[in-house]
Amino acid sequence: MTIEKYQNGTELTVAPEGRLDTATAPELEKALKESLAGVTELVMDFAKLDYISSAGLRVLLSAHKTMSRQGGMKVIHINDIIMEVFEVTGFSDILQIEA
């Protein structure tokens, strides 16, 4: 998995590419922890994300909790497979999702 980050003022866009699973979730978690200081809006761009596991969901939930205190978070460009995972797990009710 590769992770691209773009910062525009206090808005941070994080764009993981590939699979977000048990092997790669710690990499995303570390990238987020290093980058969230001073961020008020986190945008998770999943345009190039192919798969997400429960480990990836845990990282998203942790980021959501952090950003609830600092500002907000949204997830954009979700494919049908990941959207189905969000719907089955209830994440579609928790996260702000934009097409």
C-alpha positions as CSV (number, residue, x, y, z in Angstrom):
1,M,0.0,0.0,0.0
2,T,1.1,3.5,-0.7
3,I,-0.2,6.6,1.1
4,E,-0.2,10.1,-0.4
5,K,-0.9,13.1,1.7
6,Y,-1.8,16.6,0.6
7,Q,-2.2,19.5,3.0
8,N,-4.0,22.7,2.3
9,G,-3.9,24.9,5.4
10,T,-5.7,23.0,8.1
11,E,-7.2,20.5,5.7
12,L,-5.4,17.2,5.2
13,T,-6.2,14.8,2.4
14,V,-4.9,11.2,2.9
15,A,-5.2,8.9,-0.2
16,P,-4.2,5.3,0.5
17,E,-3.7,3.0,-2.6
18,G,-4.1,-0.8,-2.6
19,R,-5.3,-2.9,0.3
20,L,-5.9,-1.6,3.8
21,D,-5.6,-4.8,5.9
22,T,-3.8,-6.3,8.9
23,A,-0.4,-5.9,7.2
24,T,-0.9,-2.3,6.1
25,A,-3.2,-0.8,8.7
26,P,-0.3,0.1,11.1
27,E,1.3,2.1,8.2
28,L,-1.8,4.2,7.8
29,E,-2.2,4.6,11.5
30,K,1.3,5.9,11.8
31,A,0.9,8.3,8.9
32,L,-2.2,9.7,10.4
33,K,-0.8,10.1,13.9
34,E,2.2,12.0,12.5
35,S,0.0,14.3,10.4
36,L,-3.1,15.3,12.4
37,A,-1.6,18.0,14.7
38,G,-3.3,21.3,13.8
39,V,-5.6,19.6,11.2
40,T,-9.3,20.6,11.4
41,E,-10.6,18.8,8.4
42,L,-9.4,15.3,7.4
43,V,-10.4,14.0,4.0
44,M,-9.8,10.3,3.4
45,D,-9.7,9.8,-0.4
46,F,-10.4,6.1,-1.2
47,A,-10.3,6.5,-5.0
48,K,-7.4,4.0,-5.3
49,L,-8.3,1.8,-2.3
50,D,-9.2,-1.8,-3.4
51,Y,-10.0,-3.5,-0.1
52,I,-10.5,-2.7,3.6
53,S,-10.4,-5.2,6.5
54,S,-11.4,-4.9,10.1
55,A,-7.9,-3.7,10.9
56,G,-8.5,-0.9,8.4
57,L,-11.9,-0.1,9.9
58,R,-10.3,0.2,13.3
59,V,-7.8,2.8,12.0
60,L,-10.7,4.8,10.4
61,L,-12.6,4.7,13.7
62,S,-9.6,5.9,15.6
63,A,-9.1,8.8,13.1
64,H,-12.8,9.6,13.3
65,K,-12.7,9.9,17.1
66,T,-9.6,12.1,16.9
67,M,-11.1,14.4,14.3
68,S,-14.4,14.6,16.2
69,R,-12.4,16.6,18.8
70,Q,-10.4,18.6,16.3
71,G,-12.9,19.4,13.6
72,G,-14.3,16.8,11.1
73,M,-13.6,14.0,8.8
74,K,-15.1,12.8,5.6
75,V,-14.5,9.8,3.3
76,I,-14.7,10.4,-0.5
77,H,-14.5,8.3,-3.7
78,I,-15.5,4.9,-2.2
79,N,-16.0,2.0,-4.5
80,D,-18.9,-0.4,-4.3
81,I,-17.0,-3.1,-2.4
82,I,-15.8,-0.8,0.3
83,M,-19.2,0.8,0.5
84,E,-20.8,-2.6,1.1
85,V,-18.3,-3.2,4.0
86,F,-19.3,0.2,5.4
87,E,-23.0,-0.7,5.2
88,V,-22.7,-4.2,6.7
89,T,-20.5,-2.9,9.6
90,G,-22.6,0.2,10.3
91,F,-19.7,2.6,9.3
92,S,-22.0,4.2,6.7
93,D,-24.0,5.5,9.7
94,I,-21.0,6.8,11.5
95,L,-18.8,8.3,8.8
96,Q,-19.5,11.3,6.6
97,I,-19.3,9.8,3.1
98,E,-19.3,11.7,-0.2
99,A,-19.4,10.0,-3.6
